[in-house]
Amino acid sequence: MSNDSQNQLELVQDYRKQVLIYEELDEKIDNLIMANGGGTENMSKADLKQYRNWAEQRTEAQNEMRILEQQLSMDADD
């Protein structure tokens, strides 16, 4: 396998990992919201803190996915 192919494979694997992380966090957030009546208004301070933590992690995963998408797109253009 060439270095370019290996690099593409690693990027795809990293992307898949970020997708799984994003989806897991999204499900946790959805479950927490539903457990609190469908919104954040009635959340306890502890739940709200957890919600914000997971939301921040989810945003980081989404940003990483976008970076990897750009890298994969640029590599495909070569």
C-alpha positions in Angstrom: 0.0 0.0 0.0 1.4 3.4 -1.0 1.8 6.2 1.5 -1.1 8.1 -0.1 -3.4 5.1 0.2 -2.3 4.6 3.8 -2.9 8.2 4.6 -6.4 8.1 3.0 -7.2 5.0 5.0 -6.1 6.6 8.3 -8.2 9.7 7.5 -11.3 7.6 6.8 -10.7 5.6 10.0 -10.4 8.9 12.0 -13.5 10.2 10.3 -15.5 7.1 11.2 -14.3 7.3 14.8 -15.4 11.0 15.0 -18.8 10.0 13.6 -19.3 7.4 16.2 -18.3 9.8 19.0 -20.6 12.4 17.6 -23.6 10.0 17.4 -23.0 8.6 20.9 -22.9 12.1 22.4 -26.0 13.2 20.3 -27.9 10.2 21.7 -26.8 11.0 25.3 -27.9 14.6 24.8 -31.3 13.5 23.3 -31.9 11.1 26.2 -31.0 13.7 28.8 -33.3 16.3 27.2 -36.2 13.8 27.0 -35.7 12.8 30.6 -36.2 16.5 31.5 -39.4 17.1 29.7 -38.0 17.8 26.2 -36.0 20.9 27.1 -33.3 22.4 29.2 -35.6 24.7 31.2 -36.4 22.1 33.9 -32.9 20.6 34.2 -31.2 20.5 37.5 -27.8 22.3 37.7 -26.0 18.9 37.5 -28.0 17.9 34.4 -27.4 21.2 32.8 -23.7 21.0 33.5 -23.7 17.5 31.9 -25.7 18.7 28.9 -23.3 21.6 28.3 -20.3 19.3 28.6 -21.7 16.7 26.2 -22.7 19.5 23.8 -19.2 21.0 23.8 -17.7 17.5 23.1 -20.2 17.0 20.3 -19.3 20.3 18.7 -15.6 19.3 18.9 -16.3 16.0 17.2 -18.3 17.8 14.5 -15.5 20.3 13.9 -13.0 17.4 13.7 -15.3 15.7 11.2 -15.4 18.8 9.0 -11.6 19.1 9.1 -11.3 15.5 8.1 -13.9 15.9 5.3 -11.8 18.8 3.9 -8.7 16.7 4.0 -10.3 13.8 2.3 -11.8 16.1 -0.3 -8.5 17.8 -1.0 -6.7 14.4 -1.2 -9.4 13.2 -3.7 -8.7 16.2 -5.9 -5.0 15.3 -6.3 
